[in-house]
Amino acid sequence: MTDINEFIIEEPKEFYDDKRDFTTLEAWQKCRIVKLFFYKKILPHLPEEEKFNLAIQIRKAAVSTTANISEGYGKYHYREGIQFYRISRGSLYELKDHLLSCYDFDYIENNLKDEGLNLIESAKVTLNGYINYVKKKVDVNKGR
């Protein structure tokens, strides 16, 4: 019989804080707001013919914003994490394009477009700040 304890991997104590994880990151929190905005306020406005096209693209990009931050946060090395944070940023830009498409196709009104653009911009600025913070950590640790 296998002992379950042999599968437990302890995180290095110097990096672990049981009161912090990806959900405590402001960048993740803002991307979560963007994700919820698209799911609750944009997707319901799409016509049936967009169910297997634009709606799927929006769902994938919206979920990607938070999922990639959480995956990057879980990586052991800062440099690995940065790749995932950049993917999250790319998903924010993709959502901006989808939002503008929804407006251009008359699926949403101007007020929803503006609300979405503001949420995306706020998340993008915060995520860029977090990427720069992590990049500095990489630069500091290069000499080690």
DRENPAMI-350398 format. One line per 3 residues: number of its first residue (from 1); their letters; for each residue y, x, z of C-alpha. Coordinates in Angstrom, 2 decimals, always signed. Layout:
BEGIN
NUM) a) Y,X,Z | ...
//
This chain:
BEGIN
1) mtd) +0.00,+0.00,+0.00 | +3.49,+1.26,-0.90 | +6.08,+1.75,+1.81
4) ine) +9.30,-0.05,+0.80 | +11.37,+2.62,+2.56 | +10.41,+5.20,-0.07
7) fii) +12.50,+3.24,-2.59 | +15.67,+3.16,-0.49 | +18.33,+5.56,-1.70
10) eep) +21.14,+6.25,+0.72 | +24.63,+6.74,-0.63 | +26.29,+9.99,+0.38
13) kef) +28.10,+9.30,+3.67 | +31.34,+10.95,+2.52 | +31.72,+8.38,-0.29
16) ydd) +30.50,+5.24,+1.43 | +32.69,+2.68,+3.11 | +30.89,-0.52,+4.03
19) krd) +34.19,-2.43,+4.01 | +34.98,-1.53,+0.39 | +33.31,-2.17,-2.92
22) ftt) +34.45,-3.14,-6.40 | +35.58,-6.57,-5.18 | +38.26,-4.91,-3.06
25) lea) +39.84,-3.26,-6.12 | +43.07,-4.92,-7.20 | +42.15,-4.23,-10.85
28) wqk) +38.87,-6.15,-10.47 | +40.62,-9.00,-8.67 | +43.20,-9.37,-11.45
31) cri) +40.52,-9.24,-14.14 | +38.65,-11.94,-12.24 | +41.75,-14.13,-12.41
34) vkl) +41.91,-13.53,-16.18 | +38.22,-14.40,-16.53 | +38.64,-17.62,-14.57
37) ffy) +41.76,-18.51,-16.55 | +39.84,-18.33,-19.83 | +36.85,-20.22,-18.49
40) kki) +38.84,-22.98,-16.83 | +41.96,-23.32,-18.97 | +41.19,-22.04,-22.48
43) lph) +37.54,-22.75,-23.24 | +37.86,-26.50,-22.52 | +40.50,-26.72,-25.30
46) lpe) +38.29,-25.29,-28.01 | +36.84,-27.71,-30.54 | +33.09,-28.13,-30.96
49) eek) +33.05,-26.03,-34.15 | +34.15,-22.99,-32.12 | +31.26,-23.33,-29.64
52) fnl) +29.18,-20.62,-31.34 | +32.04,-18.47,-32.56 | +35.30,-18.00,-30.68
55) aiq) +33.99,-19.48,-27.43 | +31.12,-16.98,-27.27 | +33.47,-14.09,-28.03
58) irk) +35.83,-15.21,-25.26 | +33.00,-15.60,-22.76 | +31.62,-12.13,-23.50
61) aav) +35.02,-10.43,-23.31 | +36.05,-12.30,-20.15 | +32.87,-11.42,-18.29
64) stt) +33.09,-7.83,-19.57 | +36.44,-7.27,-17.85 | +34.98,-7.58,-14.35
67) ani) +31.42,-6.49,-15.10 | +32.49,-3.12,-16.46 | +34.74,-2.41,-13.49
70) seg) +31.87,-3.20,-11.13 | +29.43,-1.07,-13.13 | +31.88,+1.81,-13.32
73) ygk) +32.51,+1.58,-9.60 | +28.79,+1.91,-8.99 | +28.50,+5.18,-10.89
76) yhy) +28.12,+8.32,-8.84 | +30.60,+10.44,-10.81 | +34.24,+9.47,-11.40
79) reg) +34.08,+10.53,-15.05 | +31.27,+8.07,-15.75 | +33.25,+5.30,-14.11
82) iqf) +36.29,+5.92,-16.31 | +34.25,+5.09,-19.43 | +33.47,+1.65,-18.02
85) yri) +37.06,+1.02,-16.88 | +38.20,+1.77,-20.42 | +35.69,-0.73,-21.81
88) srg) +37.13,-3.29,-19.40 | +40.61,-2.50,-20.70 | +39.36,-2.96,-24.27
91) sly) +38.02,-6.38,-23.29 | +41.45,-7.34,-21.96 | +42.96,-6.45,-25.33
94) elk) +40.24,-8.45,-27.06 | +41.07,-11.46,-24.87 | +44.72,-11.09,-25.81
97) dhl) +43.77,-11.36,-29.47 | +41.53,-14.37,-28.80 | +44.32,-16.04,-26.85
100) lsc) +46.73,-15.54,-29.74 | +44.10,-16.90,-32.13 | +43.73,-20.01,-29.96
103) ydf) +47.48,-20.49,-30.15 | +47.64,-19.79,-33.90 | +44.86,-22.34,-34.54
106) dyi) +46.73,-24.94,-32.44 | +43.98,-25.14,-29.82 | +46.41,-24.43,-26.97
109) enn) +50.08,-24.96,-26.25 | +52.72,-22.27,-25.83 | +52.73,-22.54,-22.01
112) lkd) +49.02,-21.67,-21.79 | +49.49,-18.80,-24.22 | +52.35,-17.40,-22.13
115) egl) +50.43,-17.84,-18.87 | +47.45,-16.00,-20.34 | +49.57,-13.20,-21.77
118) nli) +51.20,-12.66,-18.38 | +47.84,-12.57,-16.58 | +46.39,-10.14,-19.13
121) esa) +49.44,-7.86,-18.94 | +49.32,-7.78,-15.14 | +45.59,-6.96,-15.17
124) kvt) +46.09,-4.31,-17.85 | +48.89,-2.54,-15.96 | +46.87,-2.55,-12.74
127) lng) +43.73,-1.33,-14.50 | +45.69,+1.45,-16.23 | +46.97,+2.53,-12.82
130) yin) +43.43,+2.59,-11.45 | +42.19,+4.60,-14.45 | +44.99,+7.13,-13.89
133) yvk) +44.10,+7.32,-10.19 | +40.44,+8.00,-10.98 | +41.40,+10.56,-13.67
136) kkv) +43.34,+12.47,-11.01 | +40.21,+12.47,-8.84 | +38.28,+13.97,-11.78
139) dvn) +40.94,+16.67,-12.26 | +40.91,+17.54,-8.55 | +37.12,+17.83,-8.52
142) kgr) +36.89,+19.95,-11.72 | +37.18,+23.15,-9.77 | +34.25,+22.29,-7.51
//
